[in-house]
Amino acid sequence: MSFTTGTSGAARTPPHTLTLILLSGIGALSMNVFLPSLPGMARDFGVDYGTMQLSVSAYLVASAIVQLLVGPLSDRWGRRPVMLGALAIFVAATVGTIAAPTAGWFLVFRMAQAAVATGLALSRAVVRDMVAGDAAASRIGYVTMGMSVVPMIAPILGGLIDEAAGWRAVFVVLGAAGAGMLWLTYADMGETAAGGGTSLRTQVANYPVLARSGRFWGYALAMTFASGAFFAYVGGAPFVGEQVFHMSPAEVGYWFAAPSIGYMLGNFLAGRLSVKVGTNNMILAGAVLTALVLAVATVGDLAGIHRPLVFFGAIAVMGMGNGMVLPNSAAGMMGVVPHLAGTASGLGGAMALAGGAGLSAIAGVFLVPGAGALPLLVIMLASAVGSLVSIAAIMRSPREPAGGRRLSAD
């Protein structure tokens, strides 16, 4: 099946699955590859860890804003031109992070790097352009299963590069990856938005349908809280690794693979079972699993069990739960108003990132010398319970009609 672009009208084929995997993965690489370097970067710039931790929490806020913008823009102008523009900004911003003379300038360019969050929102929207319903959840599960390999490898790679050549070399590698993705997207990513896109006036006229849907907000909140548990971990785990378990950057990188292994398994289960079991049941199972394992880990920490295997083992199971929740909640919220799939993906993704930024920042406040891992575990557990409550509310509510009235495009 071929599609036409929204700008030139030239016939193009939709992107290969590998391209979608890599578009999601470049965002994960940007988020994870430098995490083992955070304590050393703080020392290099002469600032405290909380300041450098803004490169995670503030980056998530910027990513949320990006996803709010790129969803409607891609529904109007098409997925392809928006993705190409975002990657070009990302490459330029990465050059800025390498050259940054102070922590302030680094954070400015780091915020601009958030343009790469476009990849996650639009890869989901492209899948929803091509398939619908539980089949979309299955396809998204497979796409993100492949993408989960990136955060598994990235911290290990980043830790090794840091020890060999310093943290700036980590960003050199990141910039090269961004340039490679810009070329691949130009060569392979055809347009998939139906009719070349939906006009902004049509989108605005249909927003009330999305905004009034309890099911949309339920799916979006399930995604937000599930992601929040992970992003709190991302913001706090480097501190826990160094201060609680006395690990080197490379060792922190190795243990960072734990949630990615679990997430990949959860995505595999989503890909295999979503069509058979159903979207809501998969979200519920993942949310229950996540809340249960984090509750056990929290009790263990209170009982004085402080072992890397226990902490990161629980995080791996949390990752598996998230791997079941996220693709299904994404498919659910994009199915409410199918012709606003990009907008729904962007809004839901923005909520997830904004929530993650808040929880990451909270983790940074409470993780002080002597605090141990308990504050981080409590924050993640509270977020996981929020995801469970959200999907329970969806399953108890009467089912709404799928989508709203489709207005004619301009």
C-alpha positions as CSV (number, residue, x, y, z in Angstrom):
1,M,0.0,0.0,0.0
2,S,1.4,3.4,-0.9
3,F,0.7,6.8,0.5
4,T,1.2,10.4,-0.7
5,T,3.1,13.1,1.0
6,G,1.4,16.2,2.3
7,T,3.8,18.6,0.7
8,S,4.8,17.4,-2.8
9,G,2.1,14.8,-3.5
10,A,4.8,12.4,-4.6
11,A,3.9,8.8,-4.0
12,R,6.0,7.1,-1.3
13,T,5.8,3.9,0.6
14,P,5.4,3.8,4.4
15,P,8.6,3.4,6.4
16,H,10.0,0.0,7.2
17,T,9.5,-1.3,10.8
18,L,13.2,-1.0,11.4
19,T,13.0,2.7,10.7
20,L,10.2,3.1,13.2
21,I,12.2,1.1,15.8
22,L,15.2,3.4,15.3
23,L,13.1,6.6,15.4
24,S,11.8,5.5,18.8
25,G,15.3,4.3,19.8
26,I,17.1,7.6,19.1
27,G,15.0,9.3,21.7
28,A,15.8,6.5,24.2
29,L,19.5,6.8,23.3
30,S,19.4,10.6,24.1
31,M,17.7,9.9,27.4
32,N,19.9,7.1,28.6
33,V,23.4,7.1,27.1
34,F,24.8,9.9,29.4
35,L,23.1,8.9,32.7
36,P,26.2,7.1,34.2
37,S,28.1,10.4,33.5
38,L,25.8,12.6,35.6
39,P,27.8,12.6,38.8
40,G,31.1,13.3,36.9
41,M,29.5,16.0,34.8
42,A,28.4,17.8,38.0
43,R,32.0,17.7,39.3
44,D,33.3,18.9,35.9
45,F,31.0,21.9,35.7
46,G,31.4,22.6,39.5
47,V,27.7,22.2,40.3
48,D,25.7,19.9,42.6
49,Y,24.0,16.7,41.4
50,G,20.6,18.3,41.6
51,T,21.6,20.9,39.0
52,M,22.9,18.3,36.5
53,Q,19.8,16.2,37.2
54,L,17.8,18.9,35.5
55,S,19.3,17.5,32.3
56,V,16.8,14.7,32.9
57,S,13.8,16.4,34.5
58,A,13.9,19.6,32.5
59,Y,14.6,17.6,29.4
60,L,11.4,15.7,30.0
61,V,9.4,18.9,30.4
62,A,10.8,20.1,27.1
63,S,10.0,16.7,25.5
64,A,6.4,17.0,26.7
65,I,6.1,20.4,25.0
66,V,7.6,19.0,21.9
67,Q,5.0,16.2,21.8
68,L,2.2,18.6,22.3
69,L,3.3,20.5,19.2
70,V,4.4,17.8,16.9
71,G,1.1,15.8,17.2
72,P,-1.1,18.5,15.7
73,L,1.6,19.6,13.3
74,S,2.0,16.1,11.9
75,D,-1.7,15.7,11.6
76,R,-1.7,18.9,9.5
77,W,1.5,18.8,7.5
78,G,2.3,15.1,7.6
79,R,4.6,12.8,9.6
80,R,7.6,13.0,7.2
81,P,8.4,16.8,7.2
82,V,7.9,17.2,10.9
83,M,10.2,14.2,11.7
84,L,13.0,15.5,9.4
85,G,12.8,19.0,10.9
86,A,13.0,17.6,14.5
87,L,16.0,15.4,13.7
88,A,17.9,18.4,12.1
89,I,17.3,20.4,15.3
90,F,18.5,17.5,17.4
91,V,21.8,17.2,15.6
92,A,22.5,21.0,15.8
93,A,21.6,21.0,19.6
94,T,23.9,18.0,20.2
95,V,26.8,19.9,18.8
96,G,26.0,22.7,21.3
97,T,26.1,20.3,24.2
98,I,29.6,19.2,23.2
99,A,30.8,22.8,23.0
100,A,29.0,24.1,26.1
101,P,31.4,26.0,28.4
102,T,29.2,26.0,31.5
103,A,26.4,23.9,33.0
104,G,23.9,26.6,32.1
105,W,24.7,26.5,28.4
106,F,24.8,22.7,28.5
107,L,21.2,22.7,29.9
108,V,20.1,25.2,27.2
109,F,21.3,22.9,24.4
110,R,20.1,19.8,26.3
111,M,16.5,21.3,26.2
112,A,16.8,21.8,22.5
113,Q,17.8,18.1,22.1
114,A,14.3,17.3,23.2
115,A,13.2,17.8,19.6
116,V,14.1,14.1,19.2
117,A,11.0,13.2,21.3
118,T,9.2,13.6,18.0
119,G,10.4,10.1,17.0
120,L,8.4,8.3,19.7
121,A,5.2,10.2,19.2
122,L,5.2,9.9,15.4
123,S,6.4,6.3,15.2
124,R,3.2,5.4,17.2
125,A,1.1,7.6,15.0
126,V,2.5,6.0,11.8
127,V,1.6,2.6,13.1
128,R,-1.9,3.8,13.9
129,D,-2.1,5.3,10.4
130,M,-1.6,1.8,9.0
131,V,-3.5,-0.5,11.4
132,A,-6.2,0.0,14.1
133,G,-7.5,-1.3,17.4
134,D,-5.8,-4.3,19.2
135,A,-3.8,-4.9,16.0
136,A,-2.2,-1.4,16.5
137,A,-1.4,-2.3,20.1
138,S,0.3,-5.5,18.9
139,R,2.3,-3.6,16.2
140,I,3.4,-0.9,18.6
141,G,4.4,-3.6,21.1
142,Y,6.7,-5.1,18.5
143,V,8.2,-1.7,17.5
144,T,8.9,-0.8,21.1
145,M,10.3,-4.2,21.9
146,G,13.0,-3.6,19.4
147,M,13.4,-0.1,20.7
148,S,13.9,-1.4,24.2
149,V,17.3,-2.8,23.2
150,V,18.6,0.8,23.0
151,P,18.2,1.8,26.7
152,M,19.6,-1.6,27.6
153,I,22.8,-1.0,25.8
154,A,23.1,2.8,25.9
155,P,24.0,3.3,29.6
156,I,26.7,0.5,29.3
157,L,28.0,2.2,26.2
158,G,27.9,5.6,27.8
159,G,29.7,4.4,30.9
160,L,32.5,2.8,28.9
161,I,32.9,5.9,26.6
162,D,33.0,8.2,29.7
163,E,35.7,6.1,31.4
164,A,37.7,6.0,28.1
165,A,37.3,9.5,26.7
166,G,35.2,11.6,29.0
167,W,31.5,12.6,29.0
168,R,31.8,14.9,25.9
169,A,32.7,11.9,23.8
170,V,29.4,10.4,24.8
171,F,27.6,13.3,23.1
172,V,29.8,13.0,20.0
173,V,28.5,9.5,19.6
174,L,25.0,10.7,20.2
175,G,25.3,13.4,17.5
176,A,26.6,10.9,15.0
177,A,23.6,8.7,15.7
178,G,21.3,11.6,15.1
179,A,22.9,12.5,11.8
180,G,22.6,8.8,10.7
181,M,18.9,8.8,11.6
182,L,18.3,12.1,9.7
183,W,19.7,10.4,6.5
184,L,17.7,7.2,7.1
185,T,14.4,9.1,7.7
186,Y,14.9,11.1,4.5
187,A,15.6,8.0,2.5
188,D,12.9,5.6,3.9
189,M,10.1,7.4,5.7
190,G,7.2,8.0,3.4
191,E,4.1,9.9,4.3
192,T,1.3,7.9,6.0
193,A,-1.2,10.7,7.2
194,A,-4.4,10.1,5.2
195,G,-4.9,12.7,2.5
196,G,-1.7,14.4,3.4
197,G,-2.9,15.6,6.8
198,T,-5.9,17.1,8.6
199,S,-6.2,20.9,8.7
200,L,-5.7,22.7,11.9
201,R,-9.3,24.0,11.7
202,T,-10.6,20.5,11.5
203,Q,-8.5,19.4,14.4
204,V,-9.7,22.2,16.6
205,A,-13.3,21.4,15.7
206,N,-12.7,17.8,16.9
207,Y,-10.7,18.6,20.0
208,P,-13.8,18.6,22.2
209,V,-14.5,15.0,21.3
210,L,-11.1,14.1,22.5
211,A,-11.2,16.3,25.6
212,R,-14.6,15.0,26.7
213,S,-13.6,11.4,26.4
214,G,-13.1,9.7,29.8
215,R,-11.6,6.8,28.0
216,F,-8.9,9.0,26.4
217,W,-8.0,10.5,29.7
218,G,-8.0,7.1,31.4
219,Y,-5.6,5.6,28.8
220,A,-3.4,8.7,28.9
221,L,-3.2,8.6,32.7
222,A,-2.4,4.9,32.7
223,M,0.5,5.7,30.4
224,T,1.5,8.8,32.4
225,F,1.7,7.0,35.8
226,A,3.4,3.9,34.3
227,S,6.0,6.1,32.6
228,G,6.4,8.2,35.7
229,A,7.6,5.2,37.7
230,F,10.3,4.6,35.0
231,F,11.4,8.2,34.7
232,A,11.6,8.6,38.5
233,Y,14.0,5.6,38.3
234,V,16.0,7.2,35.5
235,G,16.4,10.4,37.5
236,G,17.4,8.7,40.8
237,A,19.2,5.4,39.9
238,P,22.6,7.1,39.1
239,F,22.6,8.5,42.6
240,V,21.5,5.2,44.2
241,G,24.1,3.4,42.2
242,E,26.9,5.7,43.3
243,Q,25.9,6.6,46.8
244,V,24.1,3.5,48.0
245,F,25.8,0.7,46.1
246,H,29.2,2.5,45.5
247,M,29.3,1.7,41.8
248,S,31.5,3.2,39.0
249,P,29.8,4.8,36.0
250,A,30.4,1.7,33.9
251,E,28.8,-0.5,36.7
252,V,25.8,1.7,36.9
253,G,25.5,1.3,33.1
254,Y,25.5,-2.4,33.3
255,W,22.7,-2.5,35.9
256,F,20.7,0.0,33.9
257,A,20.0,-2.8,31.5
258,A,17.6,-4.3,34.0
259,P,14.5,-2.3,33.1
260,S,15.2,-2.6,29.4
261,I,15.3,-6.4,29.6
262,G,12.0,-6.5,31.4
263,Y,10.5,-3.9,29.1
264,M,11.5,-5.9,26.0
265,L,9.8,-9.0,27.5
266,G,6.7,-7.0,28.3
267,N,6.6,-5.6,24.7
268,F,7.0,-9.2,23.4
269,L,4.0,-10.2,25.5
270,A,2.0,-7.2,24.2
271,G,2.9,-8.1,20.6
272,R,1.8,-11.7,21.0
273,L,-1.2,-11.4,23.3
274,S,-2.9,-8.0,22.8
275,V,-5.1,-9.2,20.0
276,K,-6.1,-12.3,21.9
277,V,-6.4,-10.9,25.4
278,G,-7.5,-7.4,24.6
279,T,-6.0,-3.9,25.2
280,N,-7.6,-3.3,28.6
281,N,-6.8,-6.7,30.1
282,M,-3.1,-6.3,29.0
283,I,-2.9,-2.9,30.7
284,L,-4.5,-4.2,33.9
285,A,-2.1,-7.2,34.0
286,G,0.9,-4.9,33.5
287,A,-0.2,-2.4,36.1
288,V,-0.9,-5.1,38.7
289,L,2.5,-6.6,38.2
290,T,4.3,-3.3,38.4
291,A,2.6,-2.2,41.6
292,L,3.1,-5.6,43.3
293,V,6.8,-5.9,42.6
294,L,7.5,-2.3,43.8
295,A,5.5,-2.9,46.9
296,V,7.6,-6.0,47.7
297,A,10.9,-4.0,47.0
298,T,9.8,-1.2,49.3
299,V,9.0,-3.6,52.1
300,G,12.3,-5.3,51.5
301,D,14.2,-2.0,51.8
302,L,12.3,-1.1,55.0
303,A,13.4,-4.6,56.3
304,G,17.0,-3.7,55.7
305,I,17.6,-5.7,52.5
306,H,19.9,-3.4,50.5
307,R,21.3,-5.4,47.6
308,P,21.8,-4.3,43.9
309,L,20.2,-7.6,42.7
310,V,17.1,-7.0,44.8
311,F,16.7,-3.3,43.8
312,F,17.5,-3.7,40.1
313,G,15.7,-7.1,39.9
314,A,12.5,-5.3,41.0
315,I,13.1,-2.6,38.4
316,A,13.4,-5.3,35.7
317,V,10.0,-6.7,36.6
318,M,8.6,-3.1,36.7
319,G,10.0,-2.7,33.1
320,M,8.1,-5.9,32.1
321,G,4.9,-4.4,33.4
322,N,5.5,-1.1,31.6
323,G,6.1,-3.0,28.4
324,M,2.6,-4.4,28.7
325,V,1.0,-1.1,29.7
326,L,2.5,1.4,27.4
327,P,1.8,0.1,23.9
328,N,-1.7,-0.9,24.8
329,S,-2.5,2.4,26.5
330,A,-1.0,4.3,23.4
331,A,-3.2,2.3,21.0
332,G,-6.3,2.9,23.2
333,M,-5.9,6.6,23.4
334,M,-5.2,6.9,19.7
335,G,-8.3,4.9,18.9
336,V,-10.7,7.4,20.5
337,V,-10.6,9.8,17.5
338,P,-8.6,7.9,14.8
339,H,-8.1,10.8,12.4
340,L,-6.5,12.7,15.3
341,A,-4.1,9.9,16.1
342,G,-1.0,12.2,16.0
343,T,-2.6,14.7,18.3
344,A,-3.7,12.0,20.7
345,S,-0.3,10.5,20.7
346,G,1.4,13.8,21.2
347,L,-1.0,14.9,24.0
348,G,-0.7,11.5,25.8
349,G,3.0,11.4,25.3
350,A,3.3,15.0,26.7
351,M,1.4,14.0,29.8
352,A,3.6,11.0,30.3
353,L,6.8,13.1,29.9
354,A,5.5,16.0,32.1
355,G,4.6,13.5,34.8
356,G,7.9,11.8,34.5
357,A,9.7,15.2,34.8
358,G,7.9,16.0,38.0
359,L,8.6,12.6,39.5
360,S,12.2,12.7,38.4
361,A,12.6,16.2,40.0
362,I,11.0,15.0,43.2
363,A,13.4,12.0,43.3
364,G,16.3,14.5,43.0
365,V,15.0,16.5,46.0
366,F,14.7,13.5,48.3
367,L,17.8,11.6,47.2
368,V,20.3,13.1,49.5
369,P,23.4,11.4,51.1
370,G,22.2,8.9,53.7
371,A,18.6,8.7,52.3
372,G,19.2,5.3,50.6
373,A,16.9,3.9,47.9
374,L,13.7,4.2,49.9
375,P,12.5,7.6,48.7
376,L,12.9,6.4,45.1
377,L,11.0,3.2,45.7
378,V,8.1,5.0,47.4
379,I,7.8,7.5,44.5
380,M,7.8,4.7,41.9
381,L,5.2,2.6,43.9
382,A,2.8,5.6,44.2
383,S,3.1,6.2,40.5
384,A,2.4,2.5,39.7
385,V,-0.7,2.5,41.9
386,G,-1.9,5.6,39.9
387,S,-1.6,3.6,36.7
388,L,-3.6,0.7,38.2
389,V,-6.4,3.0,39.4
390,S,-6.6,4.6,35.9
391,I,-7.1,1.4,34.0
392,A,-9.5,0.1,36.7
393,A,-11.6,3.3,36.1
394,I,-11.7,2.6,32.3
395,M,-12.8,-1.0,32.8
396,R,-15.6,0.1,35.1
397,S,-16.9,2.9,32.9
398,P,-19.4,2.3,30.0
399,R,-17.8,2.1,26.6
400,E,-17.9,5.2,24.5
401,P,-18.3,5.4,20.7
402,A,-14.9,5.2,19.0
403,G,-14.1,8.6,17.6
404,G,-16.1,11.7,16.8
405,R,-17.7,13.2,13.8
406,R,-15.1,13.5,11.0
407,L,-15.3,17.0,9.5
408,S,-14.2,17.6,5.9
409,A,-10.6,18.7,5.4
410,D,-9.8,22.1,4.0
